[in-house]
Amino acid sequence: LLFTLRSPSTITCISTGSPATTVTFMRGSTTVGPLRDEQSVVIAGITYELAQTVTNRRESTYKNVFTINDALPNLVGDTFTCTVANSLGMDTSKPNTISAVGISISSQPVTVGDTVTFTCTSLLGPAMIQWEDRDNGDMVLRMTPGMQTELALELGPVSQSMDGSMYRCRVVFDGSTILETVTLT
């Protein structure tokens, strides 16, 4: 299972074989599926959806992207497994537990002439963190010299022309990239 840390959360389960598979996901003790391509189900108010694509027709490789319409912090501590099955058999992944996910950005009210500080905190633990200017081609404004848990971006003095400017925090942790954008208003 490959986890993409985005909201809504996605979990990818790659299977090889023919004919096409059905996919069953376990989230803790909750069974979701079996699902076929483009099917979805709602359990306890949370939508689970499967999209299946063929990534290599010659080798019959399927990429099963499972989307969970739930907030990332709600997934912390959950264990996921994936079972793929077709008429020839089935296979189940080893259990995978999400230990922590996400970014927290703190900000403050600002008026023209003030200095504003945005602080990006990695909820994953020490990570590479950088702030980018979204309005200038994602130009890097500030980055950590090494692994850190937070990084502040100070802007000022704020002018009227900066209203609506967008800045993005990028956290890279254990090969996964998480992005969060904040707008100056």
C-alpha positions as CSV (number, residue, x, y, z in Angstrom):
1,L,0.0,0.0,0.0
2,L,1.3,3.5,-0.9
3,F,-0.1,6.4,1.1
4,T,-0.5,9.8,-0.5
5,L,-0.9,12.4,2.3
6,R,-3.4,14.7,0.9
7,S,-7.0,15.7,1.7
8,P,-9.1,13.9,0.9
9,S,-6.8,11.0,1.8
10,T,-5.8,8.5,-0.8
11,I,-4.4,5.1,-0.5
12,T,-3.0,3.3,-3.5
13,C,-2.9,-0.5,-3.9
14,I,-1.1,-1.9,-6.9
15,S,-1.9,-5.4,-8.2
16,T,-0.7,-7.4,-11.1
17,G,-2.8,-10.0,-12.8
18,S,-5.7,-10.8,-15.1
19,P,-8.7,-10.7,-15.1
20,A,-9.4,-7.4,-13.4
21,T,-9.6,-7.4,-9.7
22,T,-12.1,-6.3,-7.0
23,V,-10.5,-4.5,-4.1
24,T,-11.5,-4.7,-0.4
25,F,-9.9,-2.3,2.1
26,M,-9.9,-2.7,5.8
27,R,-9.7,0.4,8.0
28,G,-9.2,-1.0,11.4
29,S,-12.2,-3.3,11.9
30,T,-14.3,-1.6,9.2
31,T,-14.5,-3.5,5.9
32,V,-14.9,-1.4,2.8
33,G,-15.8,-3.4,-0.3
34,P,-15.4,-5.4,-2.3
35,L,-15.5,-2.6,-4.8
36,R,-15.0,-2.5,-8.5
37,D,-13.9,0.4,-10.6
38,E,-15.8,3.7,-10.0
39,Q,-17.8,2.3,-7.1
40,S,-18.2,4.1,-3.8
41,V,-19.8,3.4,-0.4
42,V,-20.7,5.6,2.6
43,I,-20.0,4.1,6.0
44,A,-20.8,6.2,9.1
45,G,-21.0,9.4,7.0
46,I,-17.6,8.9,5.4
47,T,-17.4,8.2,1.6
48,Y,-15.0,5.6,0.4
49,E,-14.4,5.4,-3.4
50,L,-12.3,3.2,-5.7
51,A,-10.9,4.2,-9.1
52,Q,-9.0,1.5,-11.0
53,T,-6.8,2.2,-14.0
54,V,-4.7,-0.2,-16.1
55,T,-1.1,1.0,-16.0
56,N,0.4,-1.7,-18.2
57,R,-2.0,-3.7,-20.6
58,R,0.7,-6.2,-21.6
59,E,1.3,-7.2,-18.0
60,S,-2.2,-6.5,-16.7
61,T,-1.1,-4.2,-13.9
62,Y,-3.8,-2.3,-12.1
63,K,-3.5,0.7,-10.0
64,N,-6.3,0.9,-7.4
65,V,-6.7,4.4,-5.9
66,F,-8.9,4.3,-2.8
67,T,-10.1,7.8,-1.7
68,I,-11.3,8.4,1.9
69,N,-13.3,11.5,2.3
70,D,-12.2,12.1,5.9
71,A,-9.9,14.6,7.5
72,L,-6.2,13.5,7.6
73,P,-5.9,13.8,11.4
74,N,-8.8,11.3,11.8
75,L,-6.6,8.7,10.1
76,V,-3.8,8.8,12.6
77,G,-3.5,5.4,14.3
78,D,-5.7,3.7,11.8
79,T,-4.4,0.4,10.3
80,F,-5.1,-0.3,6.6
81,T,-4.9,-3.5,4.6
82,C,-5.8,-4.1,1.0
83,T,-7.1,-7.4,-0.5
84,V,-7.3,-7.8,-4.3
85,A,-9.2,-10.7,-5.8
86,N,-10.2,-12.1,-9.1
87,S,-11.5,-15.5,-10.4
88,L,-8.0,-17.0,-10.0
89,G,-7.4,-16.1,-6.4
90,M,-6.7,-13.3,-3.9
91,D,-3.8,-11.6,-2.1
92,T,-3.7,-9.4,1.0
93,S,-1.2,-6.7,1.9
94,K,0.6,-6.5,5.2
95,P,-1.1,-4.1,7.6
96,N,0.0,-0.5,7.4
97,T,-0.6,2.0,10.2
98,I,-0.6,5.8,9.8
99,S,1.4,7.2,12.6
100,A,0.9,11.0,12.0
101,V,0.0,13.2,9.1
102,G,-0.4,16.8,8.2
103,I,0.7,20.4,8.6
104,S,-0.6,23.1,10.9
105,I,-0.2,26.7,9.9
106,S,-0.7,29.5,12.4
107,S,-1.2,33.1,11.4
108,Q,-2.4,36.4,12.9
109,P,-4.7,39.2,11.8
110,V,-2.8,41.9,9.8
111,T,-3.3,45.5,8.7
112,V,-1.4,47.6,6.1
113,G,2.0,48.5,7.6
114,D,2.2,45.6,10.0
115,T,4.6,42.7,9.9
116,V,2.9,39.3,9.6
117,T,4.3,35.9,10.6
118,F,3.1,32.5,9.3
119,T,4.4,29.5,11.1
120,C,4.3,26.1,9.5
121,T,4.5,23.1,11.8
122,S,5.1,19.5,10.7
123,L,2.8,17.2,12.6
124,L,4.9,14.3,11.3
125,G,7.9,15.2,13.4
126,P,11.2,16.6,12.1
127,A,11.0,17.2,8.3
128,M,12.4,19.4,5.6
129,I,10.2,22.5,5.5
130,Q,10.1,25.4,3.1
131,W,7.9,28.4,2.3
132,E,7.1,29.2,-1.3
133,D,5.7,32.3,-3.0
134,R,2.8,31.0,-5.1
135,D,2.4,34.3,-7.0
136,N,6.0,34.1,-8.2
137,G,6.3,30.6,-9.7
138,D,6.7,28.9,-6.3
139,M,9.9,30.7,-5.6
140,V,11.5,29.4,-2.4
141,L,11.4,32.2,0.2
142,R,12.7,30.3,3.2
143,M,13.7,26.7,4.1
144,T,15.0,24.8,7.0
145,P,18.8,24.1,7.0
146,G,18.0,20.5,8.1
147,M,15.2,18.5,9.7
148,Q,13.0,20.8,11.8
149,T,9.4,20.7,13.2
150,E,8.5,24.2,12.3
151,L,9.5,27.2,10.2
152,A,8.2,30.8,10.4
153,L,7.8,33.1,7.4
154,E,7.9,36.8,8.3
155,L,6.5,39.4,5.8
156,G,6.4,43.1,6.1
157,P,5.7,45.8,6.2
158,V,2.5,44.6,4.5
159,S,1.2,46.8,1.7
160,Q,-2.2,46.9,0.0
161,S,-0.7,45.3,-3.1
162,M,0.0,42.2,-1.1
163,D,-3.7,41.6,-0.4
164,G,-4.6,38.1,-1.8
165,S,-1.0,37.0,-2.1
166,M,-0.6,33.2,-1.6
167,Y,2.2,31.4,0.2
168,R,2.7,27.7,0.4
169,C,4.3,25.5,3.1
170,R,6.0,22.4,1.7
171,V,6.8,19.6,4.2
172,V,8.9,16.6,2.9
173,F,8.9,13.7,5.3
174,D,10.1,10.2,4.6
175,G,9.7,10.6,0.8
176,S,6.1,12.1,1.0
177,T,5.4,15.7,0.3
178,I,2.6,17.6,2.0
179,L,1.5,21.1,0.8
180,E,-0.6,23.7,2.5
181,T,-1.4,27.2,1.1
182,V,-2.2,30.3,3.1
183,T,-3.5,33.6,1.6
184,L,-2.7,37.1,2.9
185,T,-5.9,39.1,3.4
